[in-house]
Amino acid sequence: MKLARHHLLDALVAEYIVGTLRGAARKRFERAMREEPLVATRVSHWLSRANLKPSLSQAVKPSPAVWRAIETTLNLSRFREPWWARLSVWRGWAVAATSALVLLVGSQLITRTAAPEAMQTVARLSGDATAPTAVVASRSSDGKRLSLKADRAIEASALQSYELWLLPEGGGAPISLAVLGSLTAEFALPPSQAARVTRGAKLAVSVEPAGGSKTGAPTGPVILVGAIES
């Protein structure tokens, strides 16, 4: 069964991001990221939503004070159940997904330091007179990350997402690179597609339903396009 169509995909993505998916299960998930673009897209989507970087995709143990703040803010006491109720496999998945969400929120409360990574401008995306903004796309020196910076802050509505597409050199079907809540973002490129983000190809942004296109191709209006220059 393709993991991209699994109904628990987002729960697995959450466990992968916070580092609780380990061993053989983590290796299978990483293989799915290489072979199934939608899996890599969902990882990029949640990383961009939580403003995380790959270096943070490891298990983080918050301090007791941070845990207390999280429990109070999210009122987690209402999720406590008798030990016998937690033996159910499906309830276990729900707890795992909830825990992953808590760690994503909690990670924003933990002070972290990281050396800034050099980014090189590779494309400038623009549209017609109705386009909401222009966007500069930059790529990390190792070619594994891409950042978008809009001329002005643009956020997707609650019912929509922006989706970034790679238009291959010489034609071919568009390839989804990321689902975004904002036109200013930084995210990891799908490993199977990073090498294709090169001169001759183009980047485009479309407006899609919340969570991105369900068809694997743009379904909404394409508002921004730009050629990759380097």
C-alpha positions in Angstrom: 0.0 0.0 0.0 1.3 3.4 -0.9 2.0 5.5 2.2 0.9 8.7 0.4 -2.7 7.5 0.5 -2.6 6.1 4.0 -5.2 7.8 6.3 -2.7 8.1 9.1 0.0 9.8 6.9 -0.1 13.1 8.9 0.4 11.2 12.2 3.4 9.4 10.7 4.8 12.8 9.4 4.4 14.3 12.9 6.3 11.4 14.5 9.0 11.6 11.8 9.5 15.4 12.3 9.8 15.2 16.1 12.0 12.1 16.0 9.8 9.5 17.7 9.6 7.4 14.5 12.8 5.3 14.8 14.5 2.2 13.5 13.1 0.2 10.6 9.9 2.3 10.6 11.9 5.5 10.1 13.9 3.9 7.3 10.7 2.8 5.5 9.3 6.3 5.9 12.4 8.0 4.5 12.3 5.5 1.5 8.6 6.6 1.0 9.8 10.3 1.0 12.2 9.5 -1.9 9.7 7.4 -3.9 6.4 9.2 -3.2 6.5 13.0 -3.8 3.2 13.5 -1.8 4.9 12.1 1.4 7.8 14.5 1.0 5.3 17.3 0.3 3.4 16.7 3.5 6.7 16.7 5.5 7.6 20.1 3.9 4.0 21.4 4.6 4.2 20.7 8.3 7.8 21.9 8.6 6.8 25.2 7.0 3.6 25.5 9.1 5.7 25.0 12.3 8.6 27.1 11.0 11.0 24.2 11.6 14.3 23.3 9.9 15.6 19.8 9.2 18.2 20.1 12.1 15.2 20.3 14.4 13.6 17.0 13.1 15.1 15.2 16.0 13.6 14.3 19.4 13.6 17.3 21.7 13.0 16.9 25.4 11.4 20.0 26.8 12.2 21.1 30.4 9.5 20.5 33.1 8.6 24.2 33.0 7.9 24.0 29.2 5.8 20.8 29.6 3.7 22.5 32.3 3.2 25.6 30.1 2.2 23.3 27.2 -0.2 21.3 29.4 -1.8 24.4 30.7 -2.1 26.1 27.3 -3.6 23.1 25.5 -5.6 21.8 28.5 -4.1 18.3 28.0 -5.6 17.0 31.2 -8.8 16.4 29.2 -7.0 13.7 27.2 -6.1 11.6 30.2 -7.8 8.2 30.1 -7.7 5.0 32.2 -4.7 2.7 31.4 -7.0 0.0 30.0 -8.5 2.5 27.4 -5.0 3.3 26.1 -4.4 -0.4 25.0 -6.3 0.1 21.8 -4.1 0.3 18.7 -6.2 3.1 17.1 -6.2 5.1 20.3 -2.5 4.7 20.4 -2.2 6.3 17.0 -4.3 9.2 18.1 -2.1 9.7 21.2 1.0 9.6 19.0 -0.4 12.3 16.7 -1.5 14.4 19.7 2.0 14.1 21.2 3.6 15.0 17.9 1.5 18.2 17.7 2.4 19.0 21.3 6.1 18.7 20.6 5.8 20.9 17.5 4.1 23.6 19.5 6.5 23.1 22.4 9.6 23.4 20.2 8.6 27.0 19.5 9.1 27.7 23.2 12.6 26.3 23.4 15.5 28.6 22.7 17.7 27.3 19.9 20.8 28.6 18.2 21.9 27.7 14.7 24.4 29.2 12.3 22.7 30.9 9.4 23.0 29.0 6.1 24.1 30.7 3.0 21.3 31.0 0.4 21.7 31.9 -3.3 18.9 33.6 -5.3 17.9 31.3 -8.1 14.6 32.7 -9.4 12.2 35.7 -9.2 8.5 34.8 -9.4 6.0 37.3 -10.6 2.5 37.4 -12.2 0.2 39.7 -14.0 -1.3 42.9 -12.5 -3.6 40.8 -10.3 -0.7 38.9 -8.6 -0.7 39.7 -4.8 3.1 40.1 -4.7 6.4 39.1 -6.2 8.6 36.4 -4.7 12.4 35.7 -4.6 13.4 32.1 -4.4 16.8 31.1 -3.0 18.5 27.8 -2.6 20.9 26.6 0.1 24.6 26.0 -0.9 24.0 22.2 -0.5 21.0 22.3 -2.8 18.7 20.7 -0.2 16.7 23.7 1.0 14.7 26.4 -0.7 13.4 29.7 0.7 10.8 32.0 -0.6 10.6 35.7 0.3 7.6 37.8 -0.8 7.8 41.5 -1.3 5.0 41.8 1.3 3.5 39.4 3.8 0.9 37.2 2.2 -0.9 34.4 4.1 -3.3 31.8 2.7 -6.9 31.8 4.0 -8.1 29.0 6.3 -9.6 27.2 3.3 -6.7 27.6 1.0 -3.0 26.7 0.7 -0.3 27.9 -1.7 1.5 25.1 -3.6 5.0 25.5 -5.1 5.5 23.5 -8.4 8.6 22.7 -10.4 8.0 23.0 -14.2 10.8 20.7 -15.6 13.0 21.8 -18.4 11.7 20.7 -21.8 8.1 20.3 -20.5 6.5 17.5 -18.6 4.0 17.3 -15.7 4.4 19.9 -12.9 6.1 18.4 -9.7 4.9 19.5 -6.3 7.7 20.8 -4.1 5.9 22.2 -1.1 2.5 23.1 0.3 2.7 26.5 2.0 0.6 28.7 4.3 2.6 31.8 3.4 4.5 33.1 0.4 7.5 33.7 2.7 8.8 30.3 3.9 11.8 28.0 4.0 11.6 24.3 3.6 13.5 21.1 2.6 13.2 20.1 -1.0 11.9 16.6 -1.7 15.2 14.5 -1.9 14.1 12.9 -5.2 13.5 16.4 -6.8 16.3 18.6 -5.4 18.7 18.0 -8.3 16.0 19.0 -10.8 15.7 22.5 -9.4 18.2 23.9 -11.8 18.7 26.3 -14.7 16.2 25.8 -17.5 13.4 24.7 -15.2 10.7 27.1 -13.8 9.0 27.5 -10.4 5.3 28.3 -10.2 2.8 29.0 -7.3 -0.8 28.0 -7.5 -3.7 28.5 -5.1 -5.1 25.2 -3.9 -7.6 23.8 -1.3 -6.2 23.6 2.3 -3.6 21.0 2.4 -2.7 21.2 -1.3 -3.8 19.7 -4.5 -5.5 16.3 -4.2 -4.8 15.3 -7.8 -1.0 15.7 -8.0 -1.3 18.6 -10.4 -2.3 22.3 -10.1 -6.1 22.7 -9.8 -6.4 26.4 -8.8 -5.1 29.5 -10.5 -1.3 29.8 -11.1 -0.5 33.3 -9.7 3.3 33.4 -9.9 5.9 32.0 -12.3 9.6 32.4 -12.6 12.5 30.8 -14.5 15.4 29.3 -12.5 18.4 31.3 -13.3 21.2 29.3 -11.7 
